[in-house]
Amino acid sequence: EDAGKAAKKRKPLDPNKVRKALAAAAAAAVADAEAEPDPDASEKVADGEGSEEEVDVPPFTTEDLETAYLRLRKLTSLPGNESRLTMLSPGNAVLFSSSTSAPGVSGLYTVKWNGTGRKRLGDSVSMMGLSEDGGRLVAVSSGSAKTIDVGSGKVTSYPIKMRIRLDLEAQSSEKFLEAAGIIGAIFYDPEMKGLDWPALTDRYHELARKAKTADEFNWVANRLIGELSASHMGIRARAETMPLSQSIGRLGVGLEVAENGYRVTGIVEGSPAVETEMPLQVGDVITAIDLEPLDLEATPPDTVGGRLRGKSGSEVIVTVLRTEPASEDAVTQEPVELDLLLTPISNSAVRGLVYRATQRRRSALVDEWSDGRLGYAHIRGMNQPSLDEFERDIFAAAEGRDGLIVDVRDNGGGWTTDRLLTSIMARPHAYTVPRGADPSITGTYPQDRLYIQRFMLPMNMLCNEKSYSNAEIISHAFKTFERGTLVGQRTHGSVISTGGTSLIDGTSVRLPFRGWYLESGEDMDNNGAIPDIVVPQTPEDEVAGVDAQLKAAVDDLMKRLDEESP
């Protein structure tokens, strides 16, 4: 308790004074080492006859800093990321923010200096700093100023409301100069691609300071950063929210204009159109939603999507004209009007259904073209959930097969290239045979010993112009390591590590801080991975459902397998 009170009275170290003290101590050590030994030096010091100039003794030495890593101790074991660490007075606990996809785990925490006593104070907030006595955290959450007691977690909100008058020209000017300065200081190429960045800043500043709206500011600012011709960049000012905006419900069908409405041309598997007791059928003509006829003569004409605005998750009545198969003695087929009860889903949910249907179709094509010898696996994104799916499906896709087609087309990127390489590049060094197993089977290994499930049979990889960022890095690596044949189209050429920051009014700025280069020195940005076999995918092929790239990848791998067969 006494130590705690004493700690609260201590003032924080001045980093400049510490830096000067360390430098002075180092200089004194060098001077002592170079000076001629004085046999009477110890006696002079003892008598108080040392140097007249007193040097502050630093609280730690340079050697202490060099060995600091040996004294590091892990305090937490939470999944995900931890940030905004703050030491609490009197130095016996740490306040930090934790972020993870696990439900109920993200939030604000404290933990004692020895790793014990971890306590969740509440949900995540924007941490502004500690109160003067160190007992409360000053924070912002949901647009409200708050203080949080770091001991109990008690939250006190402060309803601050103020009307201010902004000089838009001054604000736009300040924002623009701040953004340009930050980009100039952090952009991964210190030479700014050979551009005169200050001159360009001055040139565009004349336009930016006159911006009155968010769109106008975005237009000018993004043309400045466009001069760098680099990916992963962007400036976006905060726009006014639209509280009345509504999402559009989706039925999961393809439609074309018909005489009395919209004809169903296709149905997505698992969509609301079929997952009901009253399903739609291909050929049905949708004529009304919730008993209100669709007016195709209106300006603009009614659409099914427009009528389903705000209806996602709510049951609606869909009126259709359906032509039933004619009986043998019928002269003509008369359409029947039906009212069907369907529950639309969100656009993102439909995209998920379309994605899974597409992958099932591609897998079936690979199986057909290879006579069952090859498997297929698509990696949707270079993120942990997509990698988990790949690891889950890899043996199911390749069970009993001779090889695998790995597809990173239409992959927006992420960060998991090296984890994926661990799966497809690790060479076996041993095998195991448990008691009772067939000793002639030599390809087994305890799966629980692996960091990630591995696959060592022959494979090819597919990429295209919509493979971005980390999906391009894995494409480059696959080709560099000669793991197989890279097939498809040249990737987009957008490879930079990027972060971001916010300006005075919340305008967001993306900040590429790290470049990626091949061993040859070639910058991956603006230089996409070029496949070993280039195969265009034309719009005509897309419409016809033809996948020439997938066919080429299968043919090439089958040829290699046949050549390697004894």
C-alpha positions as CSV (number, residue, x, y, z in Angstrom):
1,E,0.0,0.0,0.0
2,D,2.8,2.4,0.9
3,A,4.6,1.5,-2.4
4,G,1.4,2.2,-4.3
5,K,1.1,5.7,-2.7
6,A,4.7,6.4,-3.4
7,A,4.3,5.3,-7.0
8,K,1.4,7.8,-7.5
9,K,3.6,10.6,-6.3
10,R,6.3,9.7,-8.8
11,K,6.5,11.8,-12.0
12,P,6.8,10.0,-15.4
13,L,10.2,9.9,-16.9
14,D,11.0,12.6,-19.4
15,P,12.2,10.6,-22.5
16,N,14.4,13.5,-23.7
17,K,16.2,13.6,-20.4
18,V,16.6,9.8,-20.4
19,R,17.9,9.9,-23.9
20,K,20.5,12.6,-23.0
21,A,21.5,10.8,-19.8
22,L,22.1,7.6,-21.8
23,A,24.2,9.4,-24.4
24,A,26.2,11.2,-21.7
25,A,26.8,7.9,-19.9
26,A,27.9,6.2,-23.1
27,A,30.3,9.2,-23.9
28,A,31.7,9.1,-20.4
29,A,32.4,5.4,-20.7
30,V,34.2,5.9,-24.0
31,A,36.2,8.7,-22.5
32,D,37.2,6.6,-19.5
33,A,38.3,3.8,-21.7
34,E,40.5,6.1,-23.8
35,A,42.0,8.1,-20.9
36,E,45.4,7.3,-19.4
37,P,45.0,5.5,-16.1
38,D,45.4,7.7,-13.1
39,P,46.7,5.8,-10.1
40,D,45.2,8.5,-7.8
41,A,41.8,8.6,-9.5
42,S,40.1,6.4,-6.9
43,E,41.4,8.5,-4.0
44,K,40.2,11.8,-5.7
45,V,36.8,10.4,-6.2
46,A,36.7,9.3,-2.6
47,D,37.7,12.7,-1.5
48,G,35.0,14.4,-3.6
49,E,37.5,15.7,-6.2
50,G,35.8,14.3,-9.3
51,S,34.7,16.1,-12.4
52,E,33.1,19.5,-11.8
53,E,30.4,18.7,-14.4
54,E,27.8,16.4,-12.9
55,V,26.0,13.9,-15.3
56,D,22.5,12.7,-14.5
57,V,22.6,9.0,-13.9
58,P,20.1,7.3,-16.3
59,P,17.5,5.0,-14.7
60,F,18.7,2.2,-17.0
61,T,21.7,1.6,-19.2
62,T,22.0,0.8,-22.9
63,E,22.9,-2.7,-21.9
64,D,19.6,-3.0,-20.1
65,L,17.8,-2.1,-23.3
66,E,19.7,-4.6,-25.3
67,T,18.8,-7.4,-23.0
68,A,15.2,-6.3,-22.4
69,Y,13.8,-9.1,-24.5
70,L,15.1,-11.6,-22.0
71,R,12.8,-10.1,-19.4
72,L,9.6,-10.0,-21.4
73,R,6.7,-12.0,-20.0
74,K,3.4,-12.7,-21.7
75,L,0.5,-11.5,-19.6
76,T,-2.5,-12.7,-21.6
77,S,-3.7,-15.6,-23.6
78,L,-6.7,-14.1,-25.3
79,P,-7.4,-14.9,-29.0
80,G,-7.1,-12.2,-31.6
81,N,-5.3,-8.8,-31.3
82,E,-4.5,-6.7,-28.3
83,S,-3.8,-2.9,-28.5
84,R,-3.8,0.4,-26.7
85,L,-1.9,-0.9,-23.7
86,T,-1.8,1.6,-20.8
87,M,0.0,1.1,-17.5
88,L,-2.3,1.9,-14.6
89,S,-1.1,3.7,-11.5
90,P,0.7,2.6,-9.3
91,G,2.2,0.4,-12.0
92,N,0.7,-2.9,-10.9
93,A,-1.8,-3.4,-13.7
94,V,-2.3,-2.9,-17.4
95,L,-5.3,-1.7,-19.3
96,F,-5.8,-2.9,-22.9
97,S,-8.3,-3.5,-25.7
98,S,-8.8,-6.9,-27.1
99,S,-10.3,-7.6,-30.6
100,T,-11.3,-11.0,-31.9
101,S,-14.1,-12.7,-33.9
102,A,-15.0,-14.9,-31.0
103,P,-18.4,-13.8,-29.6
104,G,-18.3,-12.1,-26.2
105,V,-14.5,-11.9,-26.0
106,S,-13.6,-8.5,-27.5
107,G,-13.6,-5.6,-25.1
108,L,-11.8,-3.6,-22.6
109,Y,-9.6,-5.5,-20.0
110,T,-7.3,-5.0,-17.1
111,V,-4.7,-7.5,-16.0
112,K,-2.1,-7.5,-13.1
113,W,1.5,-7.1,-13.9
114,N,2.1,-10.8,-13.2
115,G,-0.6,-12.0,-15.6
116,T,-3.2,-12.8,-12.9
117,G,-6.5,-11.1,-12.1
118,R,-7.6,-10.5,-15.7
119,K,-10.9,-8.6,-15.7
120,R,-13.2,-7.6,-18.6
121,L,-14.5,-4.1,-17.9
122,G,-16.9,-3.9,-20.9
123,D,-17.2,-3.5,-24.6
124,S,-14.5,-2.0,-26.8
125,V,-14.3,1.8,-26.9
126,S,-12.0,4.4,-28.4
127,M,-9.5,5.0,-25.6
128,M,-8.6,8.7,-25.3
129,G,-6.5,8.6,-22.1
130,L,-6.5,8.3,-18.3
131,S,-7.8,10.8,-15.8
132,E,-5.2,12.7,-13.8
133,D,-5.4,10.3,-10.9
134,G,-5.3,7.3,-13.2
135,G,-8.5,5.8,-11.8
136,R,-10.8,6.4,-14.8
137,L,-10.4,5.9,-18.6
138,V,-11.7,8.7,-20.8
139,A,-13.3,7.2,-23.9
140,V,-15.7,7.7,-26.8
141,S,-18.2,5.0,-27.7
142,S,-21.2,5.3,-30.1
143,G,-20.6,9.0,-30.4
144,S,-20.8,9.6,-26.7
145,A,-18.1,10.8,-24.3
146,K,-17.6,8.5,-21.3
147,T,-15.4,7.7,-18.3
148,I,-14.9,4.1,-17.2
149,D,-13.7,3.3,-13.7
150,V,-10.7,1.0,-14.2
151,G,-11.5,-0.8,-11.0
152,S,-15.2,-1.5,-11.2
153,G,-15.9,-0.9,-14.8
154,K,-18.6,1.5,-14.0
155,V,-19.5,3.7,-17.0
156,T,-20.5,7.4,-16.7
157,S,-21.7,9.0,-19.9
158,Y,-21.5,12.7,-20.6
159,P,-24.2,13.9,-23.0
160,I,-22.2,16.6,-24.8
161,K,-24.1,18.6,-27.5
162,M,-22.8,21.7,-29.2
163,R,-23.6,23.6,-32.3
164,I,-20.5,24.9,-34.1
165,R,-19.9,26.9,-37.2
166,L,-17.3,25.5,-39.6
167,D,-15.2,27.3,-42.1
168,L,-15.4,24.7,-44.8
169,E,-12.5,26.2,-46.8
170,A,-10.2,26.2,-43.7
171,Q,-11.3,22.6,-42.8
172,S,-10.8,21.2,-46.3
173,S,-7.4,23.0,-46.5
174,E,-6.3,21.5,-43.1
175,K,-7.6,18.0,-44.0
176,F,-5.8,18.0,-47.3
177,L,-2.5,19.2,-46.0
178,E,-2.6,16.8,-43.1
179,A,-3.4,13.8,-45.5
180,A,-0.7,14.8,-47.9
181,G,1.9,15.1,-45.1
182,I,1.0,11.8,-43.6
183,I,1.2,10.0,-46.9
184,G,4.5,11.7,-47.7
185,A,5.9,10.5,-44.3
186,I,4.6,6.9,-44.4
187,F,4.3,5.8,-48.1
188,Y,6.4,2.7,-48.6
189,D,8.6,4.3,-51.3
190,P,10.5,7.2,-49.7
191,E,11.2,8.6,-53.2
192,M,7.4,8.8,-53.7
193,K,7.8,7.1,-57.1
194,G,10.1,9.9,-58.3
195,L,7.5,12.6,-57.9
196,D,7.9,16.1,-56.5
197,W,5.4,15.5,-53.7
198,P,5.5,19.0,-52.2
199,A,4.8,20.5,-55.6
200,L,2.0,18.2,-56.3
201,T,0.5,18.9,-52.9
202,D,0.6,22.6,-53.5
203,R,-1.0,22.1,-57.0
204,Y,-4.0,20.0,-55.7
205,H,-4.3,22.0,-52.5
206,E,-5.7,25.0,-54.5
207,L,-8.6,22.8,-55.5
208,A,-9.1,20.9,-52.3
209,R,-9.4,23.9,-50.1
210,K,-12.4,25.0,-52.2
211,A,-14.3,21.7,-51.6
212,K,-17.6,22.2,-49.9
213,T,-18.9,18.6,-49.9
214,A,-17.5,15.2,-49.1
215,D,-17.7,14.1,-52.7
216,E,-15.8,17.2,-53.9
217,F,-13.0,16.6,-51.4
218,N,-12.8,12.9,-52.2
219,W,-12.6,13.8,-55.9
220,V,-9.6,16.1,-55.5
221,A,-7.7,14.1,-52.8
222,N,-7.9,10.9,-54.7
223,R,-6.5,12.5,-57.8
224,L,-3.5,13.6,-55.7
225,I,-2.8,10.0,-54.5
226,G,-3.6,8.7,-58.0
227,E,-0.3,10.4,-59.1
228,L,1.5,7.7,-57.2
229,S,0.0,4.9,-59.3
230,A,-0.1,2.6,-56.3
231,S,-2.7,0.2,-55.0
232,H,-4.4,0.0,-51.6
233,M,-4.8,3.8,-51.4
234,G,-7.8,6.0,-50.9
235,I,-9.2,9.0,-49.1
236,R,-12.8,9.1,-48.1
237,A,-14.5,11.9,-46.3
238,R,-17.4,11.1,-44.1
239,A,-20.7,11.6,-45.9
240,E,-24.1,12.3,-44.5
241,T,-25.9,9.1,-43.4
242,M,-29.1,8.0,-45.0
243,P,-31.4,6.9,-42.2
244,L,-34.2,6.0,-44.6
245,S,-32.1,3.6,-46.7
246,Q,-33.4,0.1,-46.9
247,S,-31.8,-3.1,-48.2
248,I,-33.5,-5.0,-51.0
249,G,-34.8,-8.5,-50.4
250,R,-33.7,-11.2,-52.8
251,L,-35.5,-14.3,-54.0
252,G,-32.4,-16.0,-55.5
253,V,-33.7,-16.1,-59.1
254,G,-32.7,-14.9,-62.6
255,L,-35.3,-12.8,-64.3
256,E,-36.1,-11.4,-67.8
257,V,-38.8,-9.0,-68.9
258,A,-42.0,-10.8,-70.1
259,E,-45.3,-9.5,-71.4
260,N,-47.0,-9.3,-68.0
261,G,-44.1,-9.1,-65.6
262,Y,-40.8,-10.9,-65.2
263,R,-40.1,-14.5,-66.2
264,V,-38.0,-16.7,-64.0
265,T,-35.0,-18.0,-66.0
266,G,-33.0,-19.7,-63.3
267,I,-33.2,-20.5,-59.6
268,V,-30.3,-20.6,-57.1
269,E,-30.1,-23.8,-55.2
270,G,-31.1,-23.4,-51.6
271,S,-32.7,-19.9,-52.2
272,P,-36.1,-18.8,-50.9
273,A,-37.5,-19.5,-54.3
274,V,-37.3,-23.3,-53.6
275,E,-36.9,-23.6,-49.9
276,T,-40.6,-23.3,-49.3
277,E,-43.8,-25.3,-49.5
278,M,-44.8,-23.1,-52.4
279,P,-41.7,-22.9,-54.6
280,L,-41.2,-20.9,-57.8
281,Q,-40.4,-22.7,-61.1
282,V,-38.4,-21.8,-64.1
283,G,-40.9,-20.3,-66.6
284,D,-43.1,-18.7,-64.0
285,V,-44.0,-15.0,-64.7
286,I,-44.0,-12.8,-61.6
287,T,-46.8,-10.3,-62.0
288,A,-47.4,-8.9,-58.5
289,I,-45.8,-8.5,-55.1
290,D,-48.1,-8.4,-52.0
291,L,-51.1,-8.4,-54.4
292,E,-49.9,-5.1,-56.0
293,P,-49.4,-5.6,-59.8
294,L,-46.1,-4.7,-61.3
295,D,-46.4,-1.8,-63.7
296,L,-43.9,-2.2,-66.5
297,E,-45.3,1.0,-68.2
298,A,-44.4,3.3,-65.4
299,T,-41.4,5.6,-65.5
300,P,-39.2,4.1,-64.3
301,P,-40.9,0.6,-64.6
302,D,-41.6,-1.4,-61.5
303,T,-39.0,-4.1,-60.7
304,V,-39.2,-7.1,-58.5
305,G,-36.2,-5.8,-56.5
306,G,-37.8,-2.4,-56.0
307,R,-40.9,-4.0,-54.7
308,L,-38.9,-6.1,-52.3
309,R,-37.1,-3.1,-50.8
310,G,-37.1,-3.4,-47.0
311,K,-38.7,-6.9,-47.2
312,S,-35.6,-9.0,-46.4
313,G,-36.7,-11.6,-43.7
314,S,-40.4,-10.8,-44.1
315,E,-42.9,-13.1,-45.7
316,V,-44.3,-11.7,-48.9
317,I,-47.0,-12.8,-51.5
318,V,-45.5,-13.4,-54.9
319,T,-48.2,-13.7,-57.6
320,V,-47.1,-15.7,-60.7
321,L,-48.6,-17.0,-63.9
322,R,-47.6,-20.6,-64.4
323,T,-48.2,-22.6,-67.5
324,E,-48.8,-26.2,-66.5
325,P,-47.9,-29.1,-68.8
326,A,-50.7,-29.7,-71.3
327,S,-52.7,-32.9,-71.2
328,E,-52.9,-35.1,-74.2
329,D,-56.3,-33.9,-75.2
330,A,-55.7,-30.2,-74.5
331,V,-55.6,-27.9,-77.5
332,T,-53.9,-25.0,-75.8
333,Q,-52.1,-24.4,-72.5
334,E,-53.7,-21.8,-70.3
335,P,-51.6,-20.1,-67.6
336,V,-52.7,-20.5,-64.0
337,E,-52.4,-17.6,-61.5
338,L,-50.9,-18.6,-58.2
339,D,-50.1,-16.7,-55.0
340,L,-46.9,-18.0,-53.4
341,L,-45.6,-17.2,-49.9
342,L,-41.9,-16.6,-50.0
343,T,-39.4,-15.0,-47.5
344,P,-36.7,-12.9,-49.3
345,I,-33.1,-12.9,-47.9
346,S,-30.3,-10.3,-48.1
347,N,-28.1,-9.8,-51.1
348,S,-25.1,-11.1,-49.2
349,A,-26.9,-14.3,-48.4
350,V,-27.8,-14.8,-52.1
351,R,-24.1,-14.2,-53.0
352,G,-23.1,-17.0,-50.5
353,L,-25.6,-19.4,-52.1
354,V,-24.4,-18.5,-55.6
355,Y,-20.8,-19.0,-54.5
356,R,-21.4,-22.5,-53.1
357,A,-23.4,-23.5,-56.2
358,T,-20.6,-22.3,-58.4
359,Q,-18.0,-24.3,-56.5
360,R,-20.1,-27.4,-56.6
361,R,-20.5,-27.0,-60.4
362,R,-16.7,-26.5,-60.9
363,S,-15.9,-29.5,-58.7
364,A,-18.3,-31.7,-60.7
365,L,-16.6,-30.5,-64.0
366,V,-13.1,-31.3,-62.6
367,D,-14.3,-34.8,-61.6
368,E,-15.9,-35.3,-65.1
369,W,-12.9,-34.0,-67.1
370,S,-10.4,-36.0,-65.1
371,D,-12.4,-39.3,-64.8
372,G,-12.4,-38.9,-61.1
373,R,-8.7,-38.5,-60.7
374,L,-8.5,-34.9,-59.6
375,G,-10.1,-32.9,-56.8
376,Y,-11.0,-29.2,-56.7
377,A,-10.8,-26.5,-53.9
378,H,-11.4,-22.8,-54.2
379,I,-10.0,-20.3,-51.6
380,R,-12.5,-17.5,-51.3
381,G,-10.2,-15.1,-49.4
382,M,-6.8,-15.0,-47.9
383,N,-8.2,-14.9,-44.4
384,Q,-8.5,-17.4,-41.5
385,P,-12.1,-18.5,-42.1
386,S,-11.3,-19.3,-45.8
387,L,-8.1,-21.1,-44.8
388,D,-10.1,-23.1,-42.2
389,E,-12.5,-24.1,-45.0
390,F,-9.6,-25.1,-47.2
391,E,-8.1,-27.2,-44.5
392,R,-11.5,-28.8,-43.7
393,D,-12.2,-29.7,-47.3
394,I,-8.8,-30.5,-48.6
395,F,-8.9,-34.3,-47.9
396,A,-12.5,-34.6,-48.8
397,A,-11.8,-32.9,-52.1
398,A,-8.7,-35.1,-52.8
399,E,-9.8,-38.4,-51.1
400,G,-8.8,-41.2,-53.5
401,R,-7.5,-38.7,-56.1
402,D,-4.2,-38.3,-57.8
403,G,-4.0,-34.5,-57.7
404,L,-5.7,-31.3,-56.8
405,I,-6.7,-28.0,-58.6
406,V,-6.4,-25.1,-56.2
407,D,-8.3,-22.0,-57.3
408,V,-7.6,-18.4,-56.1
409,R,-9.5,-16.6,-58.8
410,D,-11.9,-13.8,-57.7
411,N,-10.0,-13.7,-54.4
412,G,-9.8,-10.3,-52.8
413,G,-6.7,-11.0,-50.8
414,G,-5.8,-10.9,-47.1
415,W,-2.8,-12.2,-45.2
416,T,-2.6,-16.1,-45.1
417,T,-0.2,-16.9,-47.9
418,D,2.5,-18.3,-45.7
419,R,0.0,-20.4,-43.8
420,L,-1.3,-21.8,-47.0
421,L,2.3,-22.5,-48.2
422,T,2.8,-24.5,-45.0
423,S,0.0,-26.7,-46.1
424,I,1.0,-27.3,-49.7
425,M,4.9,-27.0,-49.5
426,A,5.9,-29.0,-46.4
427,R,7.9,-32.1,-47.4
428,P,7.3,-35.3,-45.4
429,H,10.2,-36.3,-43.2
430,A,8.7,-39.5,-41.6
431,Y,5.7,-41.7,-41.4
432,T,4.1,-43.6,-38.5
433,V,2.4,-47.0,-38.1
434,P,0.3,-47.5,-35.0
435,R,-0.3,-50.9,-33.6
436,G,-2.7,-52.9,-35.6
437,A,-2.3,-50.9,-38.8
438,D,-1.1,-52.3,-42.1
439,P,2.8,-51.7,-42.1
440,S,2.8,-51.6,-45.8
441,I,1.0,-48.2,-45.7
442,T,3.8,-45.7,-45.4
443,G,2.1,-42.3,-46.1
444,T,0.5,-41.7,-42.7
445,Y,1.4,-39.1,-40.1
446,P,-0.3,-37.9,-36.9
447,Q,-2.5,-35.1,-38.1
448,D,-2.6,-33.5,-34.6
449,R,1.1,-32.9,-34.8
450,L,0.8,-30.6,-37.8
451,Y,0.4,-26.9,-37.7
452,I,-2.0,-27.2,-40.6
453,Q,-3.1,-30.2,-42.7
454,R,-0.7,-30.7,-45.6
455,F,-1.2,-31.9,-49.1
456,M,1.8,-33.2,-51.1
457,L,0.3,-34.7,-54.2
458,P,0.6,-32.9,-57.6
459,M,-1.5,-29.8,-58.0
460,N,-2.1,-26.8,-60.3
461,M,-3.3,-23.3,-59.3
462,L,-5.7,-21.0,-61.0
463,C,-5.6,-17.2,-60.8
464,N,-7.1,-14.3,-62.8
465,E,-7.3,-10.5,-63.1
466,K,-9.6,-10.5,-60.1
467,S,-7.0,-12.2,-57.8
468,Y,-5.9,-9.3,-55.6
469,S,-3.2,-8.6,-53.1
470,N,-2.3,-11.6,-51.0
471,A,-4.0,-13.9,-53.6
472,E,-1.3,-12.5,-55.9
473,I,1.5,-13.2,-53.5
474,I,0.4,-16.9,-53.3
475,S,0.3,-17.0,-57.1
476,H,3.8,-15.6,-57.3
477,A,5.0,-18.0,-54.6
478,F,3.4,-21.0,-56.3
479,K,5.2,-20.2,-59.5
480,T,8.5,-19.3,-57.8
481,F,8.6,-22.6,-55.9
482,E,7.5,-24.5,-59.0
483,R,4.9,-26.3,-57.0
484,G,2.8,-26.9,-60.1
485,T,1.5,-25.0,-63.2
486,L,-0.1,-21.6,-62.7
487,V,-3.0,-21.2,-65.1
488,G,-5.4,-18.3,-66.0
489,Q,-4.9,-14.6,-66.4
490,R,-2.3,-12.2,-65.1
491,T,-3.3,-11.1,-61.6
492,H,-4.4,-7.5,-60.9
493,G,-1.0,-6.1,-59.7
494,S,-2.2,-4.7,-56.4
495,V,0.3,-5.8,-53.7
496,I,1.1,-3.5,-50.8
497,S,0.8,-3.8,-47.0
498,T,-1.5,-1.0,-46.0
499,G,-2.8,0.6,-42.8
500,G,-4.9,3.7,-42.2
501,T,-5.6,6.7,-40.1
502,S,-8.3,9.4,-39.6
503,L,-8.2,13.1,-40.2
504,I,-9.8,15.9,-38.0
505,D,-13.4,15.2,-39.1
506,G,-13.2,11.4,-39.4
507,T,-12.1,11.3,-43.0
508,S,-10.3,8.0,-43.6
509,V,-6.9,7.7,-45.3
510,R,-5.4,4.4,-46.4
511,L,-1.6,4.3,-45.9
512,P,0.6,1.8,-47.8
513,F,3.6,1.4,-45.6
514,R,5.4,-1.7,-46.9
515,G,6.2,-2.8,-50.4
516,W,6.4,-6.4,-51.7
517,Y,9.2,-7.5,-54.0
518,L,10.1,-10.7,-55.8
519,E,13.6,-12.0,-55.3
520,S,14.6,-10.4,-58.6
521,G,13.8,-7.0,-57.1
522,E,10.6,-6.5,-59.1
523,D,7.9,-4.6,-57.2
524,M,4.7,-6.8,-57.1
525,D,2.6,-3.6,-57.2
526,N,1.6,-3.0,-60.8
527,N,3.3,-6.2,-61.7
528,G,0.8,-9.1,-61.4
529,A,1.7,-12.8,-61.4
530,I,1.9,-14.1,-65.0
531,P,0.5,-17.6,-65.4
532,D,2.6,-20.4,-67.0
533,I,-0.4,-21.0,-69.2
534,V,-2.4,-17.9,-70.1
535,V,-6.0,-18.6,-70.8
536,P,-8.5,-15.7,-71.4
537,Q,-12.0,-15.9,-69.9
538,T,-14.3,-14.0,-72.3
539,P,-17.7,-12.5,-71.4
540,E,-19.2,-14.9,-74.0
541,D,-17.7,-17.8,-72.0
542,E,-19.1,-16.4,-68.8
543,V,-22.6,-16.1,-70.2
544,A,-22.4,-19.6,-71.7
545,G,-21.0,-21.2,-68.5
546,V,-17.8,-22.2,-70.2
547,D,-14.7,-22.3,-67.9
548,A,-11.8,-22.6,-70.3
549,Q,-9.2,-21.8,-67.6
550,L,-10.4,-24.6,-65.4
551,K,-10.3,-27.0,-68.4
552,A,-6.8,-26.0,-69.2
553,A,-5.6,-26.5,-65.6
554,V,-7.2,-30.0,-65.6
555,D,-5.7,-30.9,-69.0
556,D,-2.2,-29.8,-67.9
557,L,-2.2,-31.7,-64.6
558,M,-3.6,-34.8,-66.2
559,K,-0.9,-34.7,-68.8
560,R,1.8,-34.5,-66.1
561,L,0.2,-37.3,-64.2
562,D,0.2,-39.5,-67.3
563,E,3.8,-38.7,-68.0
564,E,4.9,-39.5,-64.4
565,S,3.0,-42.8,-64.4
566,P,5.3,-45.8,-64.8
